[in-house]
Amino acid sequence: MAVSIQINGISVAYGHKRVLSNIYLKIEPGYIHGLIGPNGAGKSTLFKCILGQVKPSAGEVILLGEPAKNNLEKIAYVPQKDDIDWQFPTTVLDVVMMGRYPYKKWYQFMNKKDKTMALDAIEQIGMSEFIHRQIGELSGGQQQRVFIARALCQDSDIFLMDEPFVGVDAKTEKIIIDLLKKLSNEGKTILVVHHDLESVQHYFNRVILINQRLIGYGDTNVVFTKENIGKTFSSQSHLIQQHF
C-alpha cells in the first residue's frame, strides 16, 4: 500500500529543550490512526512539522511521495478548540467555506460549486439548520462539528485532527466517529491526537505512541499494550492502572 505521510528522522528542539527525537514513521491511507502520548510528548509539534509550521532541526516530511511543501494543500487540519477565536463574527457557512480557500487564487471568488460542497459538508455533520448561526452561539460539540465540516469541504487526502473529542457531547462523538470511518473507507489518511486511553481500542485501527521519541506504531491490538503504555506514560502510572 502507498505511504501518504513519511517522516524521516524528525527531531525538533525549542532552544535547548528537545521536543521530538529521531522520529521515523510511514503512515498509510485507509486507516484511522490515533496519536497517543502525555502532555508535552510532542504530538502537536509533530502535527506542526507535517503542516510546515515548524521546521525540524533534523529530518524531513514526505507527503504523497513529494516534499511536504509541495502538497500542503492536500492536508485538512482541525485544530484544538482552544486555538480558535469563537467570538469572531462569522457564520457556520462562512467557516465551512474557508475549506475552499486553498483552491482559490487571491482574486477569485467562491462559486456555486464551492457553496454546494460547503452545504453538503454541513449536512454530513448534521448542522444544516445552523448555517447562518454565529459560531460563538453554538455549543462546544456543534463548534467542533463546524470545523470538521470545514475539513470535509477542503476535500483533502490527509486529515489531521488535534483532540477532536474533547468537550463534545455523545451525539457529536458518534458523528465524528462515523465520519472518520467513512473517510478511511474512501482511502483517506486520518491522524488524530487523542488523550482518552479508555476509547483508543474503539476508535482507532492503528496507534502511534510517542513521548518525545517513538515508543510504538502499528495495529492497535498489537501495539496498544500495557508494556508500551507504561513506556509512553512512565510518569503517570495511575493512567495505566485505570486502563488495565
N, C-alpha and C positions, 0 to 999 in steps of 0.2 A: 504493500500500500504506500502511496506517496506520502511524503512528510510535508506538512504545511508550515510548521514552525520548527526550525532547527536552531538550537542555542549551543554555540561552540565556545566553551571555556570562559563564560561570562564571569567577570569579577567587578565589583563596584565598591568604592570607598568614598566616604564623606569625610574629608580631612584625613585624620589618622585612624578613623573608625572603619573597619571592614564590614560591609553590609552583606555582600554576596561573595562567595569564594569558589571560583572554578566550576561553574555550573554547566553541565552538558545535558541536553535534552533533545529528543526527537519526538515531536508531538504530531500525531496522525489525525486526519479528519474522521468524522463518523463516530466520535466518542464524546461523552461529557466528562471532562477532566476536572477534578477537584484539586485546588492548590491549597495545601494544608500546612499550617505552622503557627507557632506562637506569635504574639505581638513582637515586632522588631526582628522577625525572621528574614525579612527581605521580600515578602510576597508582593507588596505594592511596588517596590523598586524593580522587581523582575518585570512586572507589567510595564513600567515606565521605560525600561530598556527595549521591550518589544515595540512599544509605541514611538520610540525615537525621542522620548522626552528626557532621558538620562543617557549620557554617553559612558559606556563602561570603561574602566581602566585597563581591561584586557578582554579579549574575546570578541565575538560578533554574533549578530542575529540574522538568520536567513529566513525570509518569508516567501513561501510558494516557489522555492528554488532560486530566488534572487536576493540581493542585498536588501535589507529591510526598508531602506529609504525609497526603494522603487515600488513598493507595494503597500505603503501605509494606508492608502485609501481603501484597501481590502479589509481593514480591521474596523469593526464596530465596537465601541467601548462604552460600558455602563459604569460610571464612577460610583464611589461611595456617596451615600446620601448627604453626608456632612460636607462634601466638597461642592455642593450646589447651592446657589443663592435662590431660595424658594420664594423670596419676596420680589424677585424681578418680575415686572408686569408683562407677562406673556401667557398665552393660552395653550391648552393642550395641543391643539392643531399646529400652532406655531412651533412648539418644541419638537414635535414629531417630524415636521417638515425640514427641520435642521439636518435630519439624516440624509437629505438630498444634496446638501451643500458640497460634498466632495466631488460631485459630478457637474458642478457649475463653474463657469468662469466668472470673473468679478462683475462682468457686465450683463450676465444672463439672469433672467427672472425665472421663478417657478412656473411650470406649465401644468396643463391638465393631467398629464401622466404622473407628475410629482405629487399632485394633490390626491389622485386616485390611490397611489401607493401608500400615502400617509393615512388616508381614511381606512384602507384595508388593514394596515398595521394596528390602527386604533381599535378596529373591530376585533382583531385577533386577541387583543388583551382585554376585551370587554369594557371599553371606555367610550363607546360611540355617543352616549348621551351626554358626555362631558366635553365635547370637542371645543366648545367656546368658553369653558371654565378656566379661570386663572389658576395656575399651578399651585399658588400659595393657599388656595381654598380647598385643596384636596387632602385626603387622609394620607398617612405615610405609605400605606400599601398602594393607593392609587397613584401617588407620585412615582413610586418605583416602577409601576406598570407603564407610565408615560415614557420613561427613559428607556425601557426595554422596547417599547414601540418605536422610538427613535432609532434604536439599533436595527430593528427589523426593517424599517423604511430605508436604511442605508443599503440593504440587500448585499451584505458582505459575505466573504468566505470564512472569516475568522471573527469570533465573538469573545471579547474579554469582559468579564463581569466581576466587579470588586464588591464582594459581600452583598449580593442582591437580596438575600433572605432576611437581612437584619431589620427588625421592627415592622415586618409585614404581617398581615392577617392570614388566616388559613386559606381564604379564597384566593388571595394573590399568590400565596405559596404554590397552590395547585396549578394556577395559570402559568406561573413561571416554569415549573417542572414539566408540564405538558408541552410548553413551547420548546424547551431545551431538548426534549425527546424528539419532537418533530424536526427541529433543525439538525440534530445529529443524524436522524434517519435520512435527511436530504444530503448528507455528506459534508455538513459544515463542521468547522473546528470550534469547540467550545471549551473555554478555560475559565473556571470560576474560583475566586478566592472565597474560602469558607472557613468558619471557625467552630461550628457545632459538630463535635465528634459523633454524637448520637445519630445524626442523619446521614453521615457520609456514605454508608453502605446502601442506603436507599436512593440517594441522589446521583451517584457517580459511577460510571463504568470503570474509570481509571483514576488513580490519585497520584499526586506529586507531593511528597513530604519533604519540606525544607526547613532548615534552621541555619541560615547563612550559607550552609553547604547543602548539597543534595543528599537526603537520607535514603529515599527510595522512590521508584517510579514504575508503574505498571498496573495490571488489573487489580481492582480494589480487593477482590477476595484473596489475592496473593500478597499484596504489599501492605495492606492496612492491617497489620498485626500488632499485638501487644508489644513485641520487641521493638518494632520500628516506631511505634507511637512513643514508647519510652525514650528512644534516642532523640525524637523530634521535640518532645516536651519534657526534657530531662529535669528542668527546674519547676515543673508543675505536675508533680506526681498525683495530686488529687484528681486531675482530669483523667488520668489512666485508670485510677481506682473506680471512678464513676462509670467509665465506659465498659470495663471488664469486671 
